[in-house]
């Protein structure tokens, strides 16, 4: 059974940095596209960053230039390096990944990121 587990969240002051990690397990074939999403209280879940199997990334306008997504296929892991954090970045962050063998999209359980002003 494929599982994704996020780590690295927490509380940080505005202007600070955090690195989120998404570690996959339960598959030997890895993932195609992987992504980070977030959901703030009272808001819909939104895409933050996606990375395809060749490493090409795409970012939401609100985080471009501040966040960097990367992946390590050998570890079945994706990262989100977040810098110049703002209070409006506060949300639960979710990782997702498309299974290379089944084509199904899997989600992590989410991790809280809180940016204080």
C-alpha positions as CSV (number, residue, x, y, z in Angstrom):
1,X,0.0,0.0,0.0
2,X,1.4,3.3,-1.1
3,X,1.9,5.9,1.7
4,X,3.2,9.4,1.7
5,X,4.4,11.0,4.9
6,X,5.1,14.7,5.3
7,X,7.6,16.1,7.9
8,X,9.4,19.3,8.7
9,X,6.5,21.6,9.5
10,X,6.1,23.7,12.5
11,X,6.1,27.3,13.8
12,X,8.4,29.9,12.3
13,X,8.6,33.7,12.3
14,X,7.8,35.8,9.3
15,X,10.9,35.9,7.0
16,X,12.1,32.6,8.2
17,X,12.5,29.3,6.4
18,X,11.3,25.7,6.6
19,X,11.9,22.6,4.6
20,X,9.1,20.1,4.1
21,X,9.9,16.5,3.2
22,X,7.5,14.0,1.7
23,X,8.6,10.4,1.8
24,X,6.9,7.7,-0.1
25,X,6.7,4.0,0.6
26,X,4.9,0.9,-0.5
27,X,6.1,1.0,-4.1
28,X,9.3,-0.1,-5.8
29,X,8.4,1.8,-9.0
30,X,8.2,5.3,-7.6
31,X,6.2,8.2,-8.8
32,X,5.6,10.3,-11.8
33,X,4.5,13.9,-11.0
34,X,4.7,14.9,-7.3
35,X,3.2,18.0,-5.8
36,X,2.7,20.2,-2.7
37,X,-0.7,21.6,-1.9
38,X,-1.9,23.7,1.0
39,X,-5.2,24.5,2.7
40,X,-5.7,27.4,5.0
41,X,-8.6,27.6,7.4
42,X,-11.8,28.5,5.6
43,X,-10.1,28.2,2.2
44,X,-10.0,25.7,-0.5
45,X,-6.9,23.5,-1.0
46,X,-4.6,25.0,-3.6
47,X,-1.6,23.9,-5.5
48,X,1.7,25.3,-4.3
49,X,4.3,23.5,-6.5
50,X,4.5,20.5,-8.8
51,X,7.4,18.6,-10.2
52,X,7.3,16.2,-13.1
53,X,9.3,13.0,-13.6
54,X,12.1,14.9,-15.4
55,X,12.4,17.5,-12.7
56,X,10.5,20.4,-14.3
57,X,8.8,22.5,-11.7
58,X,5.8,24.8,-11.7
59,X,4.9,27.1,-8.9
60,X,1.9,29.1,-7.7
61,X,2.4,32.8,-8.3
62,X,2.1,33.5,-4.6
63,X,5.2,31.4,-3.8
64,X,7.3,31.8,-6.9
65,X,10.8,33.0,-6.1
66,X,10.4,32.0,-2.4
67,X,9.7,28.3,-2.6
68,X,11.7,25.6,-4.3
69,X,10.5,22.0,-4.9
70,X,12.9,19.2,-5.6
71,X,12.8,15.4,-5.6
72,X,15.1,12.4,-5.0
73,X,13.7,9.4,-6.9
74,X,16.1,7.0,-5.3
75,X,14.6,7.9,-1.9
76,X,11.1,8.3,-3.3
77,X,11.1,11.7,-1.6
78,X,10.1,15.2,-2.5
79,X,11.1,18.4,-0.8
80,X,9.7,21.9,-0.5
81,X,12.2,24.5,0.6
82,X,10.2,27.5,1.8
83,X,11.9,30.9,2.4
84,X,10.8,34.4,3.1
85,X,7.8,33.0,4.8
86,X,4.8,35.2,5.3
87,X,1.8,34.8,7.7
88,X,-0.4,34.1,4.7
89,X,1.7,30.9,4.1
90,X,0.1,29.5,7.2
91,X,-1.8,26.3,6.2
92,X,-1.8,22.6,6.4
93,X,0.6,21.4,3.6
94,X,-0.1,18.2,1.8
95,X,2.1,16.1,-0.5
96,X,0.7,14.1,-3.4
97,X,2.2,11.8,-5.9
98,X,1.1,9.9,-9.0
99,X,2.1,6.2,-8.8
100,X,4.2,5.3,-11.8
101,X,2.7,1.8,-12.0
102,X,-1.0,2.4,-11.3
103,X,-1.5,6.0,-12.3
104,X,-3.4,6.6,-9.0
105,X,-2.8,9.8,-7.1
106,X,-1.9,9.4,-3.4
107,X,-2.0,12.0,-0.7
108,X,-0.2,12.4,2.6
109,X,-1.9,13.2,5.8
110,X,-0.8,16.8,5.9
111,X,1.4,18.9,8.1
112,X,0.9,22.2,9.8
113,X,3.0,25.2,8.9
114,X,2.4,28.3,11.0
115,X,4.1,31.6,10.2
116,X,3.9,34.2,13.0
117,X,4.0,37.9,12.3
